[in-house]
Amino acid sequence: MSHSWTRGLPERWLGGFFRDRLQRHPVPLAWLALISLLMGSQALHAGELLLIEGQDGARHRFSVEVARTPRQQMQGLMGRQNLLPDQGMLFYLNPSRPVSMWMKDTPLSLDMLFVADDGRILAIHPRATPFSTRYIPSPGPVRGVLEVLAGTVARLGIGAGDRVTHPLFKLPPGP
């Protein structure tokens, strides 16, 4: 049995073993290829707009994935190979509480910004060490933690006291 989409492919691409399985089971292999492609392009996730306004009036735009559920927060950026300079992940905590972060299974070095209920950056932990299991504590109760590529805060001049604008920081505190 031959599928039209395999015709015309050079024999060296298909090889005997692979070609036979590809022709007998094209759908599972096509799904596997699609899943691999999607996992390899994790830096391309669509995100929500987040702004950071510096005390000097400078504004910086980021596209962030929001980790709202415990499962999403547990996964975080673990295993992520790529992150663009204007991307990040926002860990949303409601109600606000002290939190400790770590870099287990995270190959990228990250800057962590600890954000209060009102969107004010309370503290920054720059250049967290990839794969480290050392805990990085917040300075007190926070509504969110923003993770961006290491060096971003230094490059943009972001500091404690700057303000994060995102719809989640306008919501009333939870129970």
C-alpha positions in Angstrom: 0.0 0.0 0.0 1.4 3.4 -0.9 0.2 6.8 0.2 0.2 9.7 -2.2 2.2 11.9 0.2 5.1 9.4 0.3 5.4 9.2 -3.5 8.2 11.2 -4.8 10.2 11.3 -1.6 13.8 10.1 -2.1 14.4 6.5 -1.1 17.3 7.6 1.2 14.8 9.7 3.2 12.4 6.9 3.7 14.7 3.9 4.1 13.3 0.4 4.1 12.3 0.0 7.8 10.9 3.5 8.2 9.2 3.6 4.8 7.3 0.4 5.5 6.0 1.6 8.8 5.2 5.1 7.4 3.2 3.6 4.7 1.3 1.2 7.0 0.8 3.7 9.9 0.9 7.2 8.5 -1.5 8.8 11.0 0.2 8.0 14.3 3.6 9.0 12.8 2.1 12.2 11.5 0.7 13.0 15.0 4.1 12.2 16.5 5.8 14.6 14.1 3.3 17.3 14.8 3.7 16.9 18.6 7.5 17.0 18.3 7.3 20.1 16.1 5.0 21.9 18.7 7.2 20.9 21.6 10.3 22.1 19.9 8.7 25.6 19.2 7.7 26.3 22.8 9.0 29.9 22.5 6.2 30.6 20.1 3.3 30.3 22.5 0.7 33.1 22.2 0.6 35.1 25.4 -1.2 37.9 27.3 0.1 41.4 27.2 2.0 42.6 30.3 3.6 46.0 30.8 6.3 47.1 33.2 6.5 50.8 33.8 9.7 52.0 35.3 10.0 54.8 37.8 11.6 56.8 35.0 8.5 56.4 32.8 10.0 53.8 30.5 7.5 51.2 29.4 8.4 47.6 28.5 5.9 45.2 26.8 6.0 41.4 27.3 3.9 38.5 26.0 3.4 36.2 29.0 1.9 32.8 29.6 -0.1 32.9 32.8 0.2 29.9 35.2 -3.0 30.1 37.1 -3.6 26.5 38.3 -1.4 24.5 40.7 -0.5 22.1 37.8 0.5 25.0 35.5 2.6 26.5 38.3 4.3 23.2 39.1 5.3 22.9 35.4 6.3 26.5 34.9 9.1 26.8 32.4 10.6 23.4 33.2 12.0 21.8 30.1 11.7 25.0 28.0 14.6 25.4 25.7 13.7 28.8 24.2 12.3 32.1 25.4 12.3 35.3 23.4 13.5 38.5 25.0 10.0 39.9 25.2 8.4 36.7 26.6 7.9 35.4 30.1 5.7 33.5 32.4 3.5 35.0 35.1 2.7 32.8 38.1 -0.6 34.2 39.5 -1.2 33.7 43.2 -4.6 34.4 44.7 -4.8 35.1 47.5 -1.4 36.7 47.9 1.1 34.7 49.9 4.8 34.1 50.5 6.2 31.8 47.8 9.5 30.0 47.1 10.6 29.3 43.5 13.2 27.0 42.1 14.8 26.1 38.8 14.5 22.3 38.9 14.5 20.9 35.3 14.7 24.5 33.9 17.5 24.8 31.4 17.2 28.6 30.9 18.6 31.1 33.3 15.8 33.4 34.4 15.2 36.7 36.2 12.4 36.4 38.8 10.3 39.5 39.7 8.2 39.2 42.8 5.0 41.4 42.4 2.7 42.8 45.1 -1.1 43.0 44.9 -1.0 46.5 43.4 1.5 45.4 40.7 4.5 47.0 42.3 7.8 44.9 42.0 8.9 44.1 45.5 12.1 42.3 44.7 14.1 40.8 41.8 16.2 37.7 41.8 18.4 38.1 38.7 20.0 35.3 36.7 18.6 32.2 38.6 20.9 29.2 38.0 19.5 26.6 35.6 18.6 23.2 37.1 19.1 24.5 40.7 17.0 23.1 43.4 17.9 25.9 45.8 14.8 27.8 46.9 14.4 31.4 46.0 12.0 33.0 48.5 9.8 36.0 47.9 10.4 38.9 50.4 6.8 38.5 51.7 3.3 37.9 50.4 3.1 38.4 46.6 0.3 38.2 44.0 2.6 37.0 41.3 6.0 36.1 40.1 7.2 37.1 36.6 9.9 35.0 35.0 11.8 36.5 32.1 15.0 35.6 30.3 18.1 36.2 32.4 19.6 39.6 31.9 16.3 41.3 30.9 16.0 43.3 34.1 19.6 44.6 33.7 19.2 45.3 30.0 15.9 47.2 30.4 16.8 48.9 33.8 13.9 47.3 35.6 14.0 47.5 39.4 12.1 47.2 42.6 9.4 49.8 42.8 8.6 49.6 39.1 5.0 48.8 38.3 3.6 45.7 36.4 0.3 46.3 34.5 -1.8 43.2 33.8 -5.5 42.6 34.4 -4.8 40.1 37.1 -3.4 42.8 39.4 -6.7 44.7 39.3 -8.7 41.8 40.7 -9.7 42.0 44.4 -7.7 39.6 46.7 -9.2 36.1 46.9 -10.5 34.5 50.1 
